[in-house]
Amino acid sequence: MSEIFGFERKEALALASLVVDLRITQIVNGVRGVHAVLPHGSIR
């Protein structure tokens, strides 16, 4: 978000805590896969 939208680190973290969705993608042998998804249109 900092590179694409030009937010400072603090602003990006604050915004991400509101709009980013975390999705568990796999759980194998105790190893977890997680994707952070930023929905289209959430930042204008």
PyMOL commands that place a pseudoatom at each C-alpha (Angstrom):
pseudoatom trace, name=CA, resn=MET, resi=1, chain=A, elem=C, hetatm=0, pos=[0.000, 0.000, 0.000]
pseudoatom trace, name=CA, resn=SER, resi=2, chain=A, elem=C, hetatm=0, pos=[2.937, 2.295, 0.649]
pseudoatom trace, name=CA, resn=GLU, resi=3, chain=A, elem=C, hetatm=0, pos=[4.425, 1.738, -2.796]
pseudoatom trace, name=CA, resn=ILE, resi=4, chain=A, elem=C, hetatm=0, pos=[1.211, 1.717, -4.801]
pseudoatom trace, name=CA, resn=PHE, resi=5, chain=A, elem=C, hetatm=0, pos=[-0.869, 4.360, -3.005]
pseudoatom trace, name=CA, resn=GLY, resi=6, chain=A, elem=C, hetatm=0, pos=[1.869, 6.440, -1.371]
pseudoatom trace, name=CA, resn=PHE, resi=7, chain=A, elem=C, hetatm=0, pos=[0.754, 5.977, 2.236]
pseudoatom trace, name=CA, resn=GLU, resi=8, chain=A, elem=C, hetatm=0, pos=[3.209, 6.288, 5.089]
pseudoatom trace, name=CA, resn=ARG, resi=9, chain=A, elem=C, hetatm=0, pos=[3.788, 3.057, 7.038]
pseudoatom trace, name=CA, resn=LYS, resi=10, chain=A, elem=C, hetatm=0, pos=[1.552, 4.112, 9.960]
pseudoatom trace, name=CA, resn=GLU, resi=11, chain=A, elem=C, hetatm=0, pos=[-1.300, 5.099, 7.648]
pseudoatom trace, name=CA, resn=ALA, resi=12, chain=A, elem=C, hetatm=0, pos=[-1.028, 1.850, 5.660]
pseudoatom trace, name=CA, resn=LEU, resi=13, chain=A, elem=C, hetatm=0, pos=[-1.111, -0.271, 8.820]
pseudoatom trace, name=CA, resn=ALA, resi=14, chain=A, elem=C, hetatm=0, pos=[-4.104, 1.620, 10.201]
pseudoatom trace, name=CA, resn=LEU, resi=15, chain=A, elem=C, hetatm=0, pos=[-6.014, 1.310, 6.927]
pseudoatom trace, name=CA, resn=ALA, resi=16, chain=A, elem=C, hetatm=0, pos=[-5.081, -2.358, 6.507]
pseudoatom trace, name=CA, resn=SER, resi=17, chain=A, elem=C, hetatm=0, pos=[-6.472, -3.162, 9.945]
pseudoatom trace, name=CA, resn=LEU, resi=18, chain=A, elem=C, hetatm=0, pos=[-9.860, -1.930, 8.682]
pseudoatom trace, name=CA, resn=VAL, resi=19, chain=A, elem=C, hetatm=0, pos=[-10.084, -3.217, 5.104]
pseudoatom trace, name=CA, resn=VAL, resi=20, chain=A, elem=C, hetatm=0, pos=[-7.733, -6.186, 4.609]
pseudoatom trace, name=CA, resn=ASP, resi=21, chain=A, elem=C, hetatm=0, pos=[-9.315, -9.639, 4.809]
pseudoatom trace, name=CA, resn=LEU, resi=22, chain=A, elem=C, hetatm=0, pos=[-7.108, -12.529, 6.026]
pseudoatom trace, name=CA, resn=ARG, resi=23, chain=A, elem=C, hetatm=0, pos=[-7.891, -15.918, 4.519]
pseudoatom trace, name=CA, resn=ILE, resi=24, chain=A, elem=C, hetatm=0, pos=[-6.523, -19.246, 5.682]
pseudoatom trace, name=CA, resn=THR, resi=25, chain=A, elem=C, hetatm=0, pos=[-5.556, -21.113, 2.511]
pseudoatom trace, name=CA, resn=GLN, resi=26, chain=A, elem=C, hetatm=0, pos=[-4.063, -24.340, 3.814]
pseudoatom trace, name=CA, resn=ILE, resi=27, chain=A, elem=C, hetatm=0, pos=[-3.310, -26.203, 6.980]
pseudoatom trace, name=CA, resn=VAL, resi=28, chain=A, elem=C, hetatm=0, pos=[-0.906, -29.095, 6.381]
pseudoatom trace, name=CA, resn=ASN, resi=29, chain=A, elem=C, hetatm=0, pos=[1.185, -30.750, 9.089]
pseudoatom trace, name=CA, resn=GLY, resi=30, chain=A, elem=C, hetatm=0, pos=[0.822, -27.712, 11.325]
pseudoatom trace, name=CA, resn=VAL, resi=31, chain=A, elem=C, hetatm=0, pos=[1.963, -25.293, 8.582]
pseudoatom trace, name=CA, resn=ARG, resi=32, chain=A, elem=C, hetatm=0, pos=[-0.559, -22.555, 7.874]
pseudoatom trace, name=CA, resn=GLY, resi=33, chain=A, elem=C, hetatm=0, pos=[-0.949, -20.558, 4.681]
pseudoatom trace, name=CA, resn=VAL, resi=34, chain=A, elem=C, hetatm=0, pos=[-2.528, -17.114, 4.979]
pseudoatom trace, name=CA, resn=HIS, resi=35, chain=A, elem=C, hetatm=0, pos=[-3.326, -14.576, 2.255]
pseudoatom trace, name=CA, resn=ALA, resi=36, chain=A, elem=C, hetatm=0, pos=[-4.058, -10.920, 2.940]
pseudoatom trace, name=CA, resn=VAL, resi=37, chain=A, elem=C, hetatm=0, pos=[-6.695, -9.701, 0.466]
pseudoatom trace, name=CA, resn=LEU, resi=38, chain=A, elem=C, hetatm=0, pos=[-7.309, -6.027, -0.252]
pseudoatom trace, name=CA, resn=PRO, resi=39, chain=A, elem=C, hetatm=0, pos=[-10.750, -5.797, -1.904]
pseudoatom trace, name=CA, resn=HIS, resi=40, chain=A, elem=C, hetatm=0, pos=[-11.070, -3.789, -5.125]
pseudoatom trace, name=CA, resn=GLY, resi=41, chain=A, elem=C, hetatm=0, pos=[-12.447, -0.316, -4.514]
pseudoatom trace, name=CA, resn=SER, resi=42, chain=A, elem=C, hetatm=0, pos=[-11.601, -0.273, -0.821]
pseudoatom trace, name=CA, resn=ILE, resi=43, chain=A, elem=C, hetatm=0, pos=[-9.084, 2.534, -1.427]
pseudoatom trace, name=CA, resn=ARG, resi=44, chain=A, elem=C, hetatm=0, pos=[-10.059, 5.347, -3.738]
for i in range(1, 44): cmd.bond("trace and resi %d" % i, "trace and resi %d" % (i + 1))
show_as sticks, trace
zoom trace
